[in-house]
Amino acid sequence: MEYDLAIEDGPTTIPGGTGVLLVHPSTGETDRIDTDFLKPDTDHRLVVSTRTTAREVQQKLEHYDVDTETTDILDTLSVERGYSRRSSERVHYVAAPDDTDGIVEQVATFLESHDGKLRVSFDSITELAYYADEERARNAVERILALLEEHDAVGLFHLADEVHDESVVEGYRALFDGVVTLDVDGNVTAEF
């Protein structure tokens, strides 16, 4: 299955099973790239948020005209921040922001329970590593990439490069089929 890719400097389509790494400065404005990835040619999408709450994700999706009726949100933060959690058909939670097994299980459940073209946005690896540690974050990402391949889905994973050691960033670059880099001036380059 082929998926349209509406990311500047990238190919026009990518095959199912493709994982794309978005490398960006920690202050970089990634919302446009993220929502451009989520919008086209999709039946269902899942936003895994380790950085913002479900309410903030919902506002971003609405602002950029992403179809919220076909988008699920996995909020890993509200528990940590003490916010009330109102699970709904489209909003899900895990026990804590370092619950890597719970995150992977929720992604698996989403992919297994939806048909058609499926996209996953993971925002962000950096925040997951902050809560869980680098090794557990990397393991979770590898497991999610395997799930994307198994279900012919595609995913975009955020990584703030200056927060991690260079060897960690290079390790992630090597793990992904495509790497999109956003620099401090807002320029986008893509390697596939």
KAWO-V126493 format. One record per pair of residues at least 4 apart in sequence whose ideal C-beta (glycine too) atoms are under 7 Angstrom apart, sorted by the first residue. I is the first residue (numbers start at 1). GAP is how many residues later the second one is. Records with the same first field share a line. If there is no record, write none. Layout:
BEGIN
I->GAP ; GAP
END
This chain:
BEGIN
1->15 ; 116 ; 151
2->11 ; 13
3->10 ; 11 ; 13 ; 38 ; 114 ; 151
4->8 ; 9 ; 36 ; 37
5->5 ; 6 ; 7 ; 8 ; 9
6->30 ; 33 ; 34
7->26 ; 29 ; 30 ; 173 ; 183
8->180
9->179 ; 180 ; 181
10->168 ; 170 ; 180 ; 182
11->181
14->4 ; 140 ; 164
16->136 ; 137 ; 138
17->131 ; 132 ; 135
18->136 ; 159 ; 160
19->126 ; 129 ; 136 ; 138 ; 157 ; 158
20->135 ; 136 ; 156 ; 158 ; 160
21->136 ; 138 ; 151 ; 152 ; 155 ; 158
22->8 ; 11 ; 134 ; 135 ; 136 ; 137 ; 158 ; 160
23->136 ; 138 ; 146 ; 156 ; 158
24->4 ; 6 ; 134 ; 136 ; 158
25->135 ; 137 ; 159
26->134 ; 136 ; 137
28->154
29->157
30->4 ; 128 ; 152
31->4 ; 29 ; 33
32->4
33->4 ; 147 ; 149 ; 155
34->4 ; 87 ; 89 ; 122
35->4 ; 25 ; 29 ; 31
37->82 ; 84 ; 119
38->4 ; 7 ; 28 ; 81 ; 83
39->27
41->76
42->75 ; 77
43->27 ; 71 ; 72 ; 73 ; 74 ; 75
44->26 ; 70 ; 72 ; 74
45->25 ; 26 ; 74
46->26 ; 28 ; 61 ; 64 ; 74
47->10 ; 24 ; 26 ; 74 ; 76
48->26 ; 55 ; 59 ; 72 ; 73 ; 74
49->8 ; 24 ; 25 ; 26 ; 27 ; 28 ; 74
50->26 ; 27 ; 47 ; 73 ; 74 ; 77 ; 78
51->72 ; 73 ; 76
52->4 ; 5 ; 25
53->22 ; 24 ; 25 ; 30
54->4 ; 19 ; 21 ; 24 ; 37
55->4
56->4
57->4 ; 16
58->4 ; 10 ; 15
59->4
60->4
61->5 ; 7 ; 10
62->6
66->5
67->4
71->19
72->18 ; 20 ; 38
73->17 ; 18
74->18 ; 20 ; 29 ; 32
75->16 ; 18
76->18 ; 21 ; 27
77->4 ; 20
78->5 ; 7 ; 15
79->6 ; 14 ; 16 ; 17
80->16 ; 17
85->8
87->4 ; 5 ; 6
92->14
94->5 ; 8 ; 9 ; 12
95->4 ; 7
97->34
98->33 ; 34
99->4
100->4 ; 32 ; 36 ; 39 ; 40
101->4
102->4
103->4 ; 37
104->4 ; 36 ; 39 ; 40
105->4
106->4
107->4 ; 13 ; 37 ; 40
108->4 ; 39
109->4
110->4
111->7 ; 36 ; 40 ; 42
114->4
118->33 ; 35
119->34 ; 35 ; 36
120->28 ; 33 ; 35
121->35
122->22 ; 33 ; 35 ; 36
123->35
124->34 ; 35 ; 36
125->4 ; 12 ; 16 ; 32 ; 33 ; 34 ; 47
126->4 ; 33 ; 34 ; 37 ; 38
127->4
128->4 ; 9 ; 12
129->4 ; 5 ; 8
132->4 ; 5
133->4
134->4 ; 34
135->4
136->4
137->4
138->4
139->4
140->4
141->4 ; 16
142->4
143->4
144->4 ; 11
145->4
146->4
147->4
148->5 ; 6 ; 7
159->10 ; 13
161->8
164->4 ; 5
166->4
167->4
168->4
169->4
170->4
171->4
172->4
173->6
177->15
178->12 ; 13 ; 14
179->12
180->8 ; 10
181->8
182->4 ; 6
183->4
END
